[in-house]
Amino acid sequence: MEAQNVFGLEGLTEFGLRSGVDVRPTLLRVLTDLYVHRLSHTPDEEHHYTELALRLLEAVDVPTRIAAARRLAGYRSPPLRVLQWLTGDVPEVAAELRSHSLPQPSAVVAAAAPNPAVMPPVEIDTSPEGERFADSPHVIDSATASELNELFLAADAEERRLILLNLNVVAPMPAGCVGVPQDSSVGRRLEAAALARNNTEFAQQLARSLRIPREQARRMARDDLGEPVVVAGKALGLARDVLHRVLLFVNPAVGHSVERVHALAALYDEMTPQAAEGMVAVWQALQPDERAGAKHQPLTWDEEMHRRARSAAAAQRTVAPRTRERRSAS
């Protein structure tokens, strides 16, 4: 994603209140939480976050600015221009940063900050040697992952779209980091479950394929806006036509709206695999004790149905002798 696409959101400081809901507080909180969960950032990543944060800080309320200051106060090296802005804010906001170990940024530092107007197009390093989340889900503790997840799920469609399209800029992650399979059989199993309107089976397949908690997978399958399924599809590398059919059938709240399905398909095209894997990393950090373990995956939907039929037949065979014993005793 080019820098101008991120910063050119038709004037981010005027954005929001499009359905009576201001998307900016949620966007700032999520992007700040994700930013501080990396020990270090490249200059380009810091610049991207700084520009987004400064535009959002100008527009959000005091409680949101306090929350952002509190998160950055516990971070080893927050962006100095953001730190300077917050320490010059109202006393309640500035108080959150009084104990930070970094010296307060000076006018010299502020003057030396890069000017976005003369910055060349940014190329984010996505090589294995580049900075990234620390190799996977455990980089984010479960409590913080839960907060991020709740913020995302509580957001409306426009908030979610902004989060997902900016995620790769603030917290870039190379494709393949979260260990999800790029296997066409996963797509076939998810599609078969969706077409059968088997929400339980669909959620189980999500949990196994993404290595996320079962309850989170169930919430994703039941989500009435549909973005979590789009994220899963992007991370798993589902073909666009497969994702389209899944969206049509997995949840009536989504599938009955042609406009909603088209909007989600457009999001699928716009979102990068790295952004999708960033969200999956958050989900993988949720309640790790409940994460679905690796299990045998049936090669086909028919095989799964035969397995269930065999289990039911075996259960009936074990019940029959007990019935005869009770009758002979009477």
PEGI-V940076 format. One record per residue. N is the residue number from 1. RES is the residue in one small letter. SS is DSSP state (a for helix, b for strand, c for the rest). PHI is phi in whole degrees, 0 to 359 (999 if undefined). D_CENTER is the distance of its C-alpha to the mean C-alpha in Angstrom with 2 decimals. Layout:
n: (N/N)
res: (RES/RES)
ss: (SS/SS)
phi: (PHI/PHI)
d_center: (D_CENTER/D_CENTER)
This chain:
n: (1/2/3/4/5/6/7/8/9/10/11/12/13/14/15/16/17/18/19/20/21/22/23/24/25/26/27/28/29/30/31/32/33/34/35/36/37/38/39/40/41/42/43/44/45/46/47/48/49/50/51/52/53/54/55/56/57/58/59/60/61/62/63/64/65/66/67/68/69/70/71/72/73/74/75/76/77/78/79/80/81/82/83/84/85/86/87/88/89/90/91/92/93/94/95/96/97/98/99/100/101/102/103/104/105/106/107/108/109/110/111/112/113/114/115/116/117/118/119/120/121/122/123/124/125/126/127/128/129/130/131/132/133/134/135/136/137/138/139/140/141/142/143/144/145/146/147/148/149/150/151/152/153/154/155/156/157/158/159/160/161/162/163/164/165/166/167/168/169/170/171/172/173/174/175/176/177/178/179/180/181/182/183/184/185/186/187/188/189/190/191/192/193/194/195/196/197/198/199/200/201/202/203/204/205/206/207/208/209/210/211/212/213/214/215/216/217/218/219/220/221/222/223/224/225/226/227/228/229/230/231/232/233/234/235/236/237/238/239/240/241/242/243/244/245/246/247/248/249/250/251/252/253/254/255/256/257/258/259/260/261/262/263/264/265/266/267/268/269/270/271/272/273/274/275/276/277/278/279/280/281/282/283/284/285/286/287/288/289/290/291/292/293/294/295/296/297/298/299/300/301/302/303/304/305/306/307/308/309/310/311/312/313/314/315/316/317/318/319/320/321/322/323/324/325/326/327/328/329/330)
res: (m/e/a/q/n/v/f/g/l/e/g/l/t/e/f/g/l/r/s/g/v/d/v/r/p/t/l/l/r/v/l/t/d/l/y/v/h/r/l/s/h/t/p/d/e/e/h/h/y/t/e/l/a/l/r/l/l/e/a/v/d/v/p/t/r/i/a/a/a/r/r/l/a/g/y/r/s/p/p/l/r/v/l/q/w/l/t/g/d/v/p/e/v/a/a/e/l/r/s/h/s/l/p/q/p/s/a/v/v/a/a/a/a/p/n/p/a/v/m/p/p/v/e/i/d/t/s/p/e/g/e/r/f/a/d/s/p/h/v/i/d/s/a/t/a/s/e/l/n/e/l/f/l/a/a/d/a/e/e/r/r/l/i/l/l/n/l/n/v/v/a/p/m/p/a/g/c/v/g/v/p/q/d/s/s/v/g/r/r/l/e/a/a/a/l/a/r/n/n/t/e/f/a/q/q/l/a/r/s/l/r/i/p/r/e/q/a/r/r/m/a/r/d/d/l/g/e/p/v/v/v/a/g/k/a/l/g/l/a/r/d/v/l/h/r/v/l/l/f/v/n/p/a/v/g/h/s/v/e/r/v/h/a/l/a/a/l/y/d/e/m/t/p/q/a/a/e/g/m/v/a/v/w/q/a/l/q/p/d/e/r/a/g/a/k/h/q/p/l/t/w/d/e/e/m/h/r/r/a/r/s/a/a/a/a/q/r/t/v/a/p/r/t/r/e/r/r/s/a/s)
ss: (c/c/a/a/a/a/a/c/c/c/c/a/a/a/c/c/c/c/c/c/c/c/c/a/a/a/a/a/a/a/a/a/a/a/a/a/c/c/c/c/c/c/a/a/a/a/a/a/a/a/a/a/a/a/a/a/a/c/c/c/c/a/a/a/a/a/a/a/a/a/a/a/a/c/c/c/c/c/c/a/a/a/a/a/a/a/a/c/c/c/a/a/a/a/a/a/a/c/c/c/c/c/c/c/c/c/a/a/a/a/a/a/c/c/c/a/a/a/c/c/c/c/c/c/c/c/c/c/c/c/c/c/c/c/c/c/a/a/a/c/c/a/a/a/a/a/a/a/a/a/a/a/a/a/c/c/a/a/a/a/a/a/a/a/a/a/a/a/a/a/c/c/c/c/c/c/c/c/c/c/c/c/c/a/a/a/a/a/a/a/a/a/a/a/a/c/c/c/a/a/a/a/a/a/a/a/a/a/a/a/c/c/b/a/a/a/a/a/a/a/a/a/c/c/c/c/a/a/a/a/a/a/a/a/a/a/c/c/c/a/a/a/a/a/a/a/a/a/a/a/c/a/a/a/a/c/c/a/a/a/a/a/a/a/a/a/a/a/a/a/c/c/a/a/a/a/a/a/a/a/a/a/a/a/c/c/c/a/a/a/b/c/c/c/c/c/c/c/c/c/a/a/a/a/a/a/a/a/a/a/a/a/a/a/a/a/a/a/a/a/a/a/a/a/a/a/a/a/a/c)
phi: (999/282/302/295/290/282/274/263/277/54/80/299/290/259/283/119/56/269/155/78/234/273/278/290/301/297/299/296/295/293/295/291/300/291/297/284/270/239/294/210/224/288/304/293/296/297/296/301/297/302/295/296/297/295/293/287/300/296/248/266/277/297/303/291/292/297/298/294/297/297/294/286/296/269/260/297/220/292/301/295/293/289/300/297/298/291/289/265/279/300/306/297/283/300/299/294/251/297/267/292/286/288/294/295/296/259/297/296/297/297/292/278/295/297/267/302/292/248/288/287/306/267/244/281/288/245/284/301/277/288/293/194/301/291/48/147/296/282/296/252/291/296/294/292/300/296/296/298/296/294/298/294/291/279/286/276/298/290/298/299/298/297/301/292/282/258/300/290/278/281/225/294/220/297/299/94/289/266/71/263/285/261/231/297/293/296/298/295/292/295/295/298/295/294/296/279/54/264/298/294/295/300/296/297/295/299/300/291/289/268/59/239/300/299/296/296/298/295/296/295/294/270/298/277/259/101/299/302/292/296/300/300/298/293/295/274/71/294/296/298/291/294/300/300/292/300/297/291/245/289/217/303/298/269/295/279/247/299/299/293/299/295/296/291/296/295/298/302/290/284/286/275/302/295/295/298/291/298/291/298/299/296/294/292/276/283/35/299/292/257/295/294/281/288/226/299/255/300/289/223/296/299/299/296/295/296/298/293/296/296/296/294/295/296/295/293/295/284/277/303/301/296/294/295/298/293/290/290/280/275)
d_center: (17.27/20.45/20.85/22.69/19.91/17.65/20.60/22.40/20.53/24.03/24.47/21.34/23.70/25.06/21.84/20.99/23.12/22.83/23.06/24.13/20.72/20.00/16.43/17.15/17.00/13.42/12.46/14.69/13.53/9.82/10.99/13.81/12.10/10.07/13.44/15.56/13.83/15.59/19.34/20.33/19.53/21.60/23.68/21.77/18.37/20.25/21.91/18.82/17.33/20.89/21.53/18.42/19.04/22.75/22.40/20.14/22.38/25.33/23.99/22.36/24.42/25.83/23.66/20.49/22.42/23.56/20.08/19.13/22.50/22.09/18.87/20.62/23.83/22.56/21.38/24.01/24.02/22.46/23.32/26.95/26.95/24.25/26.21/29.36/28.04/26.93/30.19/32.11/30.40/32.01/33.21/30.55/27.81/29.99/30.93/27.49/28.14/31.80/31.33/29.12/30.89/30.51/33.47/33.01/32.50/35.77/36.81/37.43/33.84/32.62/35.14/34.01/30.38/29.53/30.29/27.56/30.44/31.81/28.73/28.72/25.80/23.13/22.30/19.38/20.39/18.31/21.12/20.99/23.07/20.78/18.85/15.36/13.33/16.09/15.95/13.28/11.74/14.62/14.04/12.23/14.57/13.84/14.95/12.66/9.59/11.08/11.62/8.18/7.13/10.43/10.15/7.32/9.39/12.51/11.94/14.03/13.54/14.47/12.29/9.10/10.74/11.60/8.34/7.07/10.66/11.10/8.26/10.47/13.46/12.77/11.13/12.24/11.94/14.59/14.16/15.07/13.98/12.11/15.09/14.21/17.35/18.24/20.83/22.23/23.35/19.82/19.62/23.11/22.39/19.39/21.57/24.55/22.88/21.63/25.11/26.75/24.61/24.04/20.90/21.49/21.87/18.80/16.67/18.64/18.04/14.23/14.65/17.12/15.58/12.10/13.85/11.94/14.05/16.04/15.54/11.76/12.66/15.34/13.31/11.14/14.57/16.15/13.75/16.22/14.22/12.66/9.36/7.65/10.69/10.44/7.18/9.18/12.21/11.28/10.31/13.52/15.52/16.88/19.68/19.29/22.15/20.77/17.49/19.82/21.92/19.14/17.96/21.64/22.36/19.55/19.54/22.61/20.94/19.02/21.68/24.58/23.39/24.09/22.80/19.36/19.21/20.34/17.77/14.92/16.88/17.17/13.44/13.28/16.08/14.80/11.33/11.88/11.25/10.31/7.41/6.25/7.30/5.70/2.23/5.48/7.27/6.03/6.97/9.94/11.10/11.69/15.44/16.32/19.73/18.46/16.48/18.19/20.65/21.77/24.32/26.59/25.05/27.71/28.45/29.01/28.55/32.33/32.25/29.91/32.29/35.29/33.82/33.44/36.98/38.41/36.83/38.32/41.71/41.76/41.10/44.03/46.35/45.79/46.59/49.87/52.15/51.43/52.64/55.91/56.52/56.29/58.75/61.34/61.33/62.31)
